[in-house]
């Protein structure tokens, strides 16, 4: 079993990574203080894993909240329904909320836990690659608003995270590839060795070799942890983790969160960040090609989109949380393995990038 | 000018107390980092004080959100409307939210600030006595749910609090007395000297003598601060501050938050806590009479209610956040100036108290 410790003072916690962990009560029960447990999951994950998690929790007073699937459910309305159910049971202040599912479930269950009676303990059991390598580290929870993604939320750390790579076998390849976009992102940001490892081992990863997956999850979580530990509330370098996201969120918002999976939009966002860094003369054309090649091998599309316009993306980017003093701050590249945050770029390079990749 | 410092590590802040502070930009502007300011207030407070606060903030990009008045507005639906307005403007992540109004406005604006883009800076300008002596200390924010008061919320500390006692002149006496219930509560919990001071000076306080008011606000805030600093998230002694509240919240919920002001319900709750402590033999009948006498002189009713039944109150108390392992934890008295938290009381003493004070 691999362990990644997230050191955040009195909000520290551990991520445990191993195949078959899902059914092991001894990895869950010591982190549940009260008797009440509330499992929040969705109608896709529940038939697969709810039973085994409930068995691991036997002896506890377990209730379950089963939501519809999909990013479209990630709204304040759904959070309100969760509160209605929690208060109808009623769950008290010592309940532990368990998020069983992907990033959407983690974001919503975490936000509900953050606000229920002003905060109750929370455990994450991420069942998608994206959730295991990204949303399980750093305590970002949120819901979307019609005017933007993740606009309403909280920083709220879990007590513990249980990442079981064997759950990825039931994930369709599109979801799996979407998770790999974030994995590749960590290499590009500040870990060129991990990027090189991925270039060499992408086939083993795509075949879901158990050891390769555990390594990928561990490296991703510890890369993210190093950044989050220095800047929990994103007042500085945590913004590095948004590499590809300002572009990607705009694509997701423009297409109504339905056509693109999050990681698919991020993949194209990574390409756009690399391309823009090249047009600025900061990285070589070969580096752009390496980014494109690795994303392609991970099953991700790196082609321009023709149903969104450059102007549309630009106006959506201006509404992003990363805007300061009117100029969009971007995460761009000095090299593969060295990203940086800047507002000091040529507007024309941004425009050229948007025009190249959004031809609608 | 009096200052009470709330020491909570990197979440520390100061409460400034002085007549006429409202119009002083120098006490506000240094705590506003960005250019955008969003004042959240209500239709009663806006005509009185919005103009003067806006003038104090001149040079900033000011937007305002004006809500309806009353505890009934303290809902997730109103919070959603606040988000809609904030995103429509649009306000970015460096906006400072200013709560201008009483406890309801502070609770809602604070909760909105806690969740908007995962948290933006927040300043409180409480304009009621209740808000100045209670909700401005300790960072509790929340909205109500049909099934209970303050069930959804966050612990979220402001950057600064500006308490201007001259705003109390526009408060009707019922609201003013309601605030005094919380003031008297601090004396009963752990400050017998303050309780004695109030017994001697209640007339000057009722006449809103400026010096007396500043002293009352300062003593209340520093009493509360001492407790909150030891237990920010209410895992232990902060529950002392709930003296009278488990009874009081049940009365408020039973009557739909419309008939009783919060402090009026707390006043009766304080009497019930004193009475129950006497029936247990922990305090003298004379102490109960002192509590009753001071609350009465502060213009608060201490009479039993005839439209709520003892059974109704008991079942509502069981839903309270303070329930642990099935038994309602109560804050009771060893003496005036020494409250304690306990589940170790005779159920019959609780029943007798409820029957004595709820005869419906």
Interface residues (C-beta under 8 A of the other chain):
Chain A: X76 X80 X83 X84 X87 X88 X90 X92 X93 X94 X114 X115 X116 X117 X118 X119 X140 X141 X142 X145 X147 X148 X150 X151 X152 X153 X154 X155 X233 X234 X319 X321 X323 X324 X325
Chain B: X35 X76 X80 X83 X84 X87 X88 X90 X92 X93 X94 X114 X115 X116 X117 X118 X119 X140 X141 X142 X145 X147 X148 X150 X151 X152 X153 X154 X155 X233 X234 X319 X321 X323 X324
